[in-house]
Protein backbone atom coordinates (compact mmCIF):
# COMPACT_ATOMS: atom_id res chain seq x y z
CA UNK A 1 0.00 0.00 0.00
CA UNK A 2 1.32 3.41 -0.94
CA UNK A 3 1.67 5.74 2.04
CA UNK A 4 0.49 9.32 2.42
CA UNK A 5 4.14 10.38 2.61
CA UNK A 6 4.99 8.69 -0.70
CA UNK A 7 2.06 10.39 -2.45
CA UNK A 8 2.97 13.78 -0.97
CA UNK A 9 6.57 13.29 -2.10
CA UNK A 10 5.39 12.47 -5.65
CA UNK A 11 3.16 15.57 -5.71
CA UNK A 12 5.99 17.84 -4.48
CA UNK A 13 8.33 16.45 -7.13
CA UNK A 14 5.62 16.84 -9.80
CA UNK A 15 5.02 20.51 -8.89
CA UNK A 16 8.74 21.30 -8.94
CA UNK A 17 9.27 19.55 -12.25
CA UNK A 18 6.32 21.39 -13.84
CA UNK A 19 7.93 24.71 -12.81
CA UNK A 20 11.19 23.76 -14.51
CA UNK A 21 10.21 21.59 -17.49
CA UNK A 22 6.44 22.25 -17.92
CA UNK A 23 3.90 19.51 -18.59
CA UNK A 24 2.66 17.60 -21.63
CA UNK A 25 -1.05 16.81 -21.79
CA UNK A 26 -1.78 13.94 -24.14
CA UNK A 27 -4.12 15.18 -26.90
CA UNK A 28 -6.55 12.26 -26.71
CA UNK A 29 -10.15 13.01 -27.71
CA UNK A 30 -11.58 12.46 -24.23
CA UNK A 31 -8.92 14.69 -22.66
CA UNK A 32 -9.71 17.50 -25.11
CA UNK A 33 -13.48 17.04 -24.74
CA UNK A 34 -13.12 17.29 -20.96
CA UNK A 35 -11.96 20.90 -21.22
CA UNK A 36 -15.30 21.90 -22.76
CA UNK A 37 -17.34 19.59 -20.55
CA UNK A 38 -15.70 20.96 -17.39
CA UNK A 39 -16.01 24.54 -18.69
CA UNK A 40 -12.35 25.33 -17.99
CA UNK A 41 -9.46 26.73 -19.99
CA UNK A 42 -6.64 24.35 -21.01
CA UNK A 43 -4.16 26.07 -18.69
CA UNK A 44 -6.57 25.60 -15.76
CA UNK A 45 -5.54 21.94 -15.72
CA UNK A 46 -2.17 22.93 -14.25
CA UNK A 47 -3.94 24.83 -11.47
CA UNK A 48 -5.97 21.73 -10.61
CA UNK A 49 -2.88 19.51 -10.69
CA UNK A 50 -1.19 21.88 -8.25
CA UNK A 51 -4.21 21.58 -5.92
CA UNK A 52 -3.93 17.78 -5.67
CA UNK A 53 -3.26 16.37 -2.21
CA UNK A 54 -2.80 12.88 -0.85
CA UNK A 55 -6.57 12.81 -0.25
CA UNK A 56 -7.07 12.89 -4.04
CA UNK A 57 -4.91 9.77 -4.45
CA UNK A 58 -6.60 6.82 -6.18
CA UNK A 59 -3.80 4.33 -6.90
CA UNK A 60 -0.22 3.86 -8.00
CA UNK A 61 2.60 3.91 -8.58
CA UNK A 62 1.90 1.62 -11.52
CA UNK A 63 4.49 0.54 -14.09
CA UNK A 64 3.83 1.56 -17.69
CA UNK A 65 3.21 -1.78 -19.38
CA UNK A 66 3.26 -0.28 -22.89
CA UNK A 67 6.73 1.19 -22.46
CA UNK A 68 8.76 -0.16 -19.55
CA UNK A 69 11.44 2.51 -20.09
CA UNK A 70 8.96 5.16 -18.91
CA UNK A 71 8.49 5.95 -15.23
CA UNK A 72 5.59 4.69 -13.15
CA UNK A 73 2.39 6.71 -13.01
CA UNK A 74 -0.04 7.70 -10.29
CA UNK A 75 -3.81 8.10 -10.52
CA UNK A 76 -5.90 10.75 -8.79
CA UNK A 77 -9.43 12.08 -8.72
CA UNK A 78 -10.66 15.62 -8.20
CA UNK A 79 -14.04 17.33 -8.35
CA UNK A 80 -14.21 20.18 -10.86
CA UNK A 81 -17.54 21.98 -11.34
CA UNK A 82 -19.37 19.08 -9.66
CA UNK A 83 -17.80 16.51 -12.02
CA UNK A 84 -15.38 13.84 -10.80
CA UNK A 85 -12.24 14.00 -12.94
CA UNK A 86 -9.77 11.13 -13.40
CA UNK A 87 -6.10 12.09 -13.65
CA UNK A 88 -3.25 9.77 -14.64
CA UNK A 89 0.18 11.35 -14.43
CA UNK A 90 3.86 10.47 -14.31
CA UNK A 91 6.96 12.52 -13.70
CA UNK A 92 8.09 11.72 -17.23
CA UNK A 93 11.61 11.05 -18.38
CA UNK A 94 14.49 12.80 -16.58
CA UNK A 95 15.02 16.39 -17.74
CA UNK A 96 11.79 16.31 -19.77
CA UNK A 97 8.23 17.45 -19.14
CA UNK A 98 5.80 15.85 -16.71
CA UNK A 99 3.46 13.50 -18.62
CA UNK A 100 -0.29 13.84 -18.01
CA UNK A 101 -1.81 10.86 -19.80
CA UNK A 102 -5.41 11.37 -18.66
CA UNK A 103 -7.43 14.36 -17.50
CA UNK A 104 -11.11 13.64 -18.15
CA UNK A 105 -14.44 12.80 -16.58
CA UNK A 106 -14.14 9.64 -14.50
CA UNK A 107 -15.58 6.63 -16.30
CA UNK A 108 -16.13 4.75 -13.04
CA UNK A 109 -16.31 5.61 -9.37
CA UNK A 110 -12.95 6.55 -7.91
CA UNK A 111 -12.07 5.36 -4.42
CA UNK A 112 -9.79 7.44 -2.22
CA UNK A 113 -7.82 5.17 0.12
CA UNK A 114 -5.99 8.03 1.87
CA UNK A 115 -9.08 10.15 2.56
N, C-alpha and C positions, 0 to 999 in steps of 0.2 A: 504494500500500500504506500502510495506517495504521501509524504508528510506535508503539513502546512508550510514548514520551513523550506522544503524543496521547491514548492510551487512559488512561494514568495521570492526565492532566489532566481528562479526562471524569469519571473515577471520583471524583476529589477534589471537583469541582464538584457531582456528584450527591450525595455525602455531605453537603456543606455545605448544599445546597438542601433535602435531606430534614430536616435539623435545623431549618431555618427554616420551611419551607412544608409539610412532611410528604410523603407519597407516596400516589398513587391506584393501587390494584391493580384492573385491569379484572375485573369479575365474570363472566367467561366460564366455562362449565361445566368445561372442562378445567383451568382455573386453580384453581377451587374444589375439584375432585376431587383435584388434586395435593396439597392440604393433608392430606387423609386418607391418600392413597397414600404420602406421604413420612413420615407419622406425626409431623407438626410442628404447632405452633400458628400461626394466621394472622400474629401479630406476629413470629414467627421469621423470616419472609421478609426483614424489614428487617435482621436480624442477618446473614443470608446475603448480602444485597446489600452490606453494609458489609465483608464478607470478600473480595469480588471483587478480583482483581488483574489486571494486564495478561496474566498467564498464562491467565486464564479467558476472554480475548477470543476471539470467534469471527469476527465480521465487523461492518462498519459504519465510519463513519457511513453510513446509508442514508436517502435522502429518503422521506418519507411520501407515497406516491403517491395515497392516498385523500383526503388533505387537505394540500395543499402549503403551507398557512399554518402547519402544525405543524412543530416542529423535527425534525431527523434523529434516528434511533434507532441504538443499538448493540445487538449480540447477544453473549451470553456463555453459557458452560456451567459448571456446578459439580456436584460429586458430593455428594449428600445421602443419607445412609443407604444407600449403595451403589447409588444410582439417579442417572443423569445427568439433570440438569435444564437445560432451555432457558430462557433469560431474554432478553426483548426489552424495552428500556427507553430512554426519552428524558428529557431534562431538563424537558420540558413547556414550556408558555408562560411567559414572563417573569412573575415575581411570583405564580406558581401552583404547585401541587404537581408533583413528579416523576411521570411517567406510566409505570407498569409494565404493558405490554401483555400480556406472556406470562411465566408462571412455572409451568412444568409439565414433566412427564417429556418428555425429548427424543424426537421422533418419528423422527429419523434420527441417524446418528453425527455428532457435532460434531468439527470439526477445530480445533486451537488453534495458529494460525500464530506466536504470540509465545512459545510454550512452549519 
